[in-house]
Amino acid sequence: MNKIESFERTPFFHSRSQIEYYDKAVVHPESRYFKLIYEILSEIETGNESFLDIGSGTGVLGNMMKDVFKRVDLVDSSPVMCELSRKKNDEFSNIFHHNCNFETFVPPVKQYDLITSIHVAGGYFLEEGFIRRIMEMKNGPAVFFLLKPYNDKFYSDELYPLLFSEKKEISSSKFKIRPFVENLLDCSVDFELRNIELELVQEFVDFDEALNFWMMYLPEKEFDIDVLKKILLKKLNFSQKKYFYKNTVKSTVIKF
């Protein structure tokens, strides 16, 4: 039997290790995550003066936009996310980091040619006041990628009953699509909506690394680690002496 260690948490309840793994996955050569997001944004006509990314994470999209806009503002409340973003982007003079909650963010420019937010958690973002503020801050489109709730991340649909004799509950902290759309309607904001699928590829140097990765995302409960090993050996892709996990992320894109 194995009991999961506790991890130091950031404001978004991720450990540094989890964030670093996420950062590696989104830039993996075979990941269709930010590549597809960038393609979608490239189809939209905007000015080229200023870009704002709310919940900018490790700064991947900001880095992609550095040659498109004269000024790029990245806002994220996680110190770890901002630290990794700065490592990518501090050499670029037109990228500016703001380590704060969006509620306290003071825009350095009056209006932005493009505002984005990708898979940000709920809270203030689900209030009508948030929509009104975005409308005041934008000189062009706002494009939000809202994560659809799902159970099967990291095979949890199958794993939880076998490991814990229970189903995994869908997190209520994620960006909820219905209340966000209702707020747009209540504020009389016209919008376009479409569904997309993004793919993340997580790479591991060996099976032990993959096993430790999975353990970070499991509850702090006892379970039979041999059961986990058997499932992962069947599920993970193996190529060129490395293990790979491909995760499909379903999102709704709202442009307004």
Disulfide bonds with the S-S distance in Angstrom:
none
